[in-house]
Amino acid sequence: MELCEYQNKRLLRENKIPVLKGNVAYTVEEAVEIAKGMSCKSWRLHVQLPLGEKIEKYLPEIQGSLDAYSIEEVESLVKRLFESKVLTSRGMYYPVQRIYVEELCKIEEKISLSMRVDTQTQKMLVCIKSKKKTSECELPVGKPSVLFWCRILKMFHFKNVQEALMLPILKQMYAFFVKYNVLAIEFNPLVLTSKGKWVVLDSRIIFDDEALFRFPEIAKMREIPLGLERQEKARVYNFRYVPFEGNIACLVNGSGLGAATIDLLVKKGGNPACLLDVGTEPTKESVFQALKLALSEPNVEGVFVNIFGGITRCDVIADGLIAASQEISVGMPLVVRMDGTNAQVGSRLLFDSHLPLVVMKDLDEAADMVIRQVEELL
């Protein structure tokens, strides 16, 4: 998981890592107040988009940089931005809804500083890059000593004052890295201002999804990019959602079975609308939410449930299907193919539920059935 720029900078500031003065504004009035509250004469304006989105261009186009050199210019430029939309690299159009107003500084020197977990070697690495040199080394087990940090900095031949000022940044960066169990943290660039201070101009922090339960204050900051709401809902309920462009939703247990199911439907002339993979150990709740998500798709005209029970118990799948079907009127063909662990129990539960669905054991026949029933509705 990653956060937006303003969220990253707020976290860094709270953890005593130097960043420029700044705050996020949601209105022109807020932007002006933020600018007035800073003891500076120039400002940089950053449009804040959901995570992972990069601006391709502004609509209508805004010429020049997003730098302002007077309060009047801040007000004028922010007003134009809030009246604009941005086209992102994913081809999505977003109205500008928030702007980060930040102090504008003069840069004397810039470097890149990062710490990350090497997933192959399971080692923690620190890397420093400048125009002339790049150095990467393994972080020691336990808290690194001052001598360790000094040895790294000596490679870059910084002036003594610059080196002394960067040392606490390295120490605080490592403390942040360990405190939040992050997979990677990067300051790119870390700049030396004309005032002789090192500050983080931009940053990237990758949090470990598996560790977020320990940091609920971080988890609640997650934002959902436009168009990815269904994938996010699937993640919350521990299943996987992959969209397609057809009209038959496929609910399966396992990625391999999912790929085979999609291939089989396409081979037989069907058109998959989405794949919902509840995994090998689904719960009644995850199956319930997966079917609800499938039925909420506007282009879905039929549902094909293909379950092969190994670790997965077919009766758990059946309980989830029944719960979702009772809450939502299905009103469309729903074909269930079950085989494996507790398949007979699951099939009996579905039969006894008296829901309008078809339960089959043969995969080919089940695929033919759902395709035929959907075609009969067209």
C-alpha positions in Angstrom: 0.0 0.0 0.0 1.1 3.6 -0.8 -0.2 7.0 0.2 -0.6 10.3 -1.5 2.1 13.0 -1.4 0.4 15.1 1.3 -0.1 12.1 3.5 3.5 11.0 3.1 4.7 14.5 4.1 2.4 14.6 7.1 3.8 11.3 8.3 7.4 12.4 7.7 6.9 15.6 9.6 5.3 13.8 12.5 8.4 11.5 12.6 10.9 14.4 12.7 12.0 14.0 9.1 12.5 17.5 7.5 10.1 18.5 4.8 9.2 21.9 3.4 6.3 23.9 5.0 3.1 23.0 3.3 -0.5 21.7 3.6 -3.3 20.4 1.5 -6.1 22.8 0.4 -9.6 21.8 -0.8 -10.8 25.3 -1.7 -9.2 28.5 -3.0 -9.7 30.2 0.4 -7.9 27.4 2.2 -5.0 27.6 -0.3 -4.7 31.4 0.2 -4.8 30.9 4.0 -2.1 28.2 3.9 0.1 30.4 1.7 -0.3 33.4 4.0 0.6 31.3 7.0 4.0 30.4 5.7 6.9 32.8 6.1 8.0 32.7 2.5 7.5 34.8 -0.7 7.1 32.0 -3.2 5.1 28.8 -3.3 4.8 25.6 -5.4 1.3 24.0 -6.0 1.0 20.3 -6.4 -2.3 18.8 -7.6 -3.1 15.7 -5.5 -4.5 12.7 -7.3 -5.3 9.2 -6.0 -2.4 6.9 -5.6 -0.7 5.6 -8.8 -2.1 8.3 -11.1 0.3 10.5 -13.0 -0.8 13.7 -14.8 -0.5 13.7 -18.6 -2.0 17.1 -19.1 -4.4 19.7 -17.8 -7.8 20.4 -19.4 -7.9 23.2 -20.3 -4.1 23.4 -20.6 -2.2 25.4 -18.1 0.9 27.0 -19.4 4.1 27.4 -17.4 5.0 25.9 -14.0 2.8 25.7 -11.0 4.9 28.2 -9.0 3.5 31.4 -7.6 5.4 34.5 -6.4 2.6 36.4 -4.7 -0.6 35.7 -2.8 -2.6 37.1 -5.7 -0.8 34.7 -8.0 -1.5 31.8 -5.6 -5.2 32.7 -5.6 -5.4 33.0 -9.4 -3.5 29.8 -10.2 -5.4 27.7 -7.6 -8.7 29.0 -8.9 -7.7 27.9 -12.4 -6.7 24.5 -11.2 -9.9 23.9 -9.3 -11.8 24.7 -12.5 -9.7 22.2 -14.4 -9.6 18.5 -15.0 -6.5 16.4 -15.5 -5.9 13.5 -17.9 -3.9 10.8 -16.2 -1.5 8.2 -17.7 -4.3 5.5 -17.2 -6.6 7.6 -19.5 -8.8 8.7 -16.6 -10.2 12.2 -16.2 -10.2 13.6 -12.7 -11.5 17.0 -11.6 -8.9 18.8 -9.4 -10.2 18.5 -5.9 -7.2 19.2 -3.7 -3.9 21.0 -4.0 -0.8 20.8 -1.9 0.6 24.3 -1.2 4.3 24.1 -0.4 7.1 26.5 0.2 9.3 27.0 -2.9 13.0 26.6 -2.2 16.2 27.2 -4.1 18.1 23.9 -4.6 21.9 23.7 -4.2 22.3 20.0 -4.4 20.1 16.9 -4.7 20.5 13.2 -4.0 18.3 10.1 -3.8 18.1 8.2 -0.6 16.3 4.9 -0.1 15.9 1.9 2.2 14.2 -1.3 1.1 13.7 -4.9 1.9 15.2 -7.2 -0.7 12.5 -9.8 -1.0 14.8 -12.4 -2.6 17.6 -12.2 0.0 15.4 -11.0 2.9 17.9 -8.3 3.7 17.5 -4.6 4.4 19.4 -2.4 2.0 20.2 1.3 2.0 21.1 3.2 -1.2 22.4 6.7 -1.8 22.6 8.1 -5.3 24.2 11.4 -6.4 25.2 12.7 -9.9 28.6 11.2 -9.5 28.2 8.1 -7.4 25.8 5.4 -6.3 26.3 3.3 -3.2 24.2 0.4 -1.9 24.9 -1.7 1.2 23.2 -4.0 3.6 21.9 -2.6 6.8 23.3 -4.4 9.9 21.1 -6.6 12.1 20.0 -4.4 15.0 20.2 -0.6 15.1 23.0 0.8 12.9 25.7 2.7 14.7 26.7 6.3 14.0 30.0 4.9 12.6 28.0 2.9 10.1 26.2 6.0 8.8 29.3 8.1 8.7 31.2 5.4 6.7 28.4 5.5 4.0 28.4 9.3 3.9 32.2 9.5 3.6 32.0 7.8 0.2 30.2 10.9 -1.2 32.7 13.5 0.0 30.1 15.8 1.4 31.3 18.8 3.3 31.5 18.2 7.0 28.6 20.5 7.7 26.4 18.8 5.1 27.4 15.4 6.4 26.5 16.4 10.0 23.1 17.7 8.9 22.3 14.5 6.9 23.2 12.1 9.7 20.1 12.7 11.8 18.0 12.3 8.6 19.5 8.8 8.0 18.8 7.9 11.6 15.2 9.1 11.5 14.6 7.5 8.2 15.8 4.1 9.6 13.6 4.6 12.6 10.5 5.2 10.4 11.5 2.2 8.2 11.5 -0.1 11.2 8.6 1.5 13.1 6.1 1.0 10.3 7.5 -2.2 8.8 7.6 -0.6 5.4 8.9 -2.6 2.4 10.6 0.5 0.9 11.0 4.2 1.6 12.6 6.6 -0.8 13.4 10.3 -0.6 13.8 11.3 -4.2 15.0 14.0 -4.2 16.5 14.8 -0.9 17.8 18.4 -1.5 20.2 20.8 0.1 18.5 24.2 0.1 20.2 27.6 -0.3 19.6 28.0 3.5 22.0 25.0 4.1 19.3 22.5 5.2 18.6 19.1 3.8 14.8 18.5 3.2 12.7 15.8 1.5 11.2 17.3 -1.6 9.4 14.2 -2.7 9.0 10.7 -1.2 7.6 7.3 -1.8 6.7 4.9 1.0 5.5 1.3 0.3 3.7 -0.2 3.3 3.4 -4.0 3.8 -0.3 -4.9 3.4 0.2 -7.9 5.7 1.4 -5.6 8.5 -1.3 -2.9 8.3 -3.4 -4.6 11.0 -0.8 -3.2 13.4 -1.2 0.3 12.1 -4.9 1.1 11.7 -4.1 4.8 11.5 -2.2 4.1 8.3 -4.7 1.6 6.9 -7.6 4.1 7.1 -5.6 6.6 5.0 -5.8 4.3 1.9 -7.5 6.0 -1.1 -9.2 4.2 -4.0 -8.4 5.4 -7.5 -11.3 6.1 -9.8 -12.3 2.9 -11.6 -10.7 0.5 -9.1 -13.5 0.5 -6.5 -14.4 -3.1 -7.1 -10.8 -4.4 -6.9 -10.5 -2.5 -3.6 -13.7 -4.1 -2.2 -12.4 -7.5 -3.2 -9.2 -6.9 -1.4 -11.0 -5.9 1.8 -13.0 -9.1 1.8 -10.0 -11.2 0.8 -10.8 -12.3 -2.8 -9.6 -11.2 -6.2 -11.6 -9.4 -8.8 -10.5 -9.2 -12.5 -12.9 -7.3 -14.9 -13.5 -8.3 -18.5 -16.0 -7.0 -21.1 -18.6 -9.8 -21.4 -21.8 -10.8 -19.7 -21.1 -13.9 -17.6 -19.5 -13.5 -14.1 -17.3 -16.4 -13.0 -16.8 -17.2 -9.3 -14.0 -19.7 -8.7 -11.6 -20.9 -6.0 -8.0 -20.5 -7.2 -6.2 -18.7 -10.0 -5.5 -21.8 -12.0 -9.1 -22.9 -12.0 -10.1 -19.3 -12.8 -7.9 -19.2 -16.0 -9.2 -22.6 -17.1 -12.8 -21.5 -16.5 -12.4 -18.3 -18.6 -10.7 -20.3 -21.4 -13.5 -22.9 -21.4 -16.3 -20.3 -21.6 -14.5 -18.4 -24.4 -13.9 -21.7 -26.3 -17.6 -22.5 -26.1 -18.7 -19.0 -27.3 -19.3 -17.4 -23.9 -18.3 -13.9 -22.9 -16.8 -13.6 -19.4 -17.7 -10.3 -17.6 -15.5 -10.7 -14.6 -13.5 -13.3 -12.6 -14.0 -13.5 -8.8 -11.4 -15.7 -7.2 -12.3 -16.5 -3.6 -9.1 -18.4 -3.0 -8.4 -21.9 -1.5 -9.8 -21.1 2.0 -12.8 -18.8 1.5 -15.2 -17.9 4.2 -18.9 -17.7 4.0 -18.5 -13.8 4.1 -16.0 -13.7 1.2 -18.3 -15.9 -1.0 -21.3 -13.7 0.0 -19.5 -10.5 -0.9 -18.1 -12.0 -4.1 -21.5 -13.0 -5.4 -23.0 -9.6 -4.4 -20.2 -7.9 -6.3 -20.9 -10.1 -9.4 -24.6 -9.4 -9.3 -24.0 -5.7 -9.0 -22.2 -5.5 -12.3 -24.5 -3.7 -14.7 -23.4 -5.8 -17.7 -23.7 -9.2 -16.0 -26.5 -11.4 -17.4 -25.5 -14.7 -15.8 -23.3 -16.2 -13.1 -21.1 -19.3 -13.4 -19.8 -20.7 -10.1 -17.1 -23.3 -10.7 -15.7 -24.9 -7.5 -13.3 -27.7 -7.0 -13.0 -28.6 -3.4 -9.6 -29.5 -2.0 -8.8 -27.4 1.0 -11.9 -25.5 -0.1 -15.1 -26.9 1.4 -18.0 -26.8 -1.0 -20.6 -26.5 1.9 -18.9 -23.1 2.9 -19.3 -22.0 -0.7 -23.0 -23.1 -0.7 -23.7 -21.2 2.5 -22.2 -18.0 1.0 -24.2 -18.4 -2.2 -27.4 -18.9 -0.3 -26.9 -15.9 2.0 -26.2 -13.6 -1.0 -29.0 -15.0 -3.1 -31.5 -14.4 -0.2 -30.4 -10.8 0.2 -30.4 -10.0 -3.5 -33.0 -11.1 -6.0 -30.8 -13.0 -8.5 -33.2 -12.6 -11.5 -30.6 -14.1 -13.9 -29.2 -17.6 -14.8 -27.0 -18.9 -12.0 -25.2 -22.2 -12.7 -23.2 -23.9 -9.9 -20.7 -26.7 -10.6 -19.2 -28.4 -7.5 -16.8 -31.2 -7.1 -14.4 -32.3 -4.4 -14.5 -31.8 -0.6 -18.1 -31.8 0.8 -19.5 -31.4 -2.7 -22.5 -33.6 -1.9 -23.2 -31.6 1.3 -22.9 -28.3 -0.6 -25.2 -29.5 -3.4 -27.8 -30.7 -0.9 -27.8 -27.3 0.8 -28.4 -25.5 -2.6 -31.2 -27.9 -3.5 -32.9 -27.5 -0.1 -32.7 -23.7 -0.4 -35.2 -23.7 -3.3 -33.3 -20.9 -5.0 -33.6 -20.5 -8.8 -30.2 -22.0 -9.7 -28.9 -25.0 -11.5 -26.4 -27.4 -9.7 -24.3 -29.6 -11.9 -21.2 -31.8 -11.5 -19.8 -32.0 -15.0 -17.8 -28.9 -16.0 -18.5 -29.0 -19.7 -22.2 -29.4 -19.2 -22.3 -26.6 -16.7 -20.5 -24.2 -19.0 -22.9 -25.1 -21.8 -25.8 -24.6 -19.5 -24.9 -21.1 -18.4 -24.1 -20.0 -21.9 -27.4 -21.4 -23.3 -29.5 -19.8 -20.5 -27.9 -16.4 -21.0 -28.5 -16.6 -24.8 -32.1 -17.5 -24.2 -32.5 -14.2 -22.3 -31.1 -12.1 -25.1 
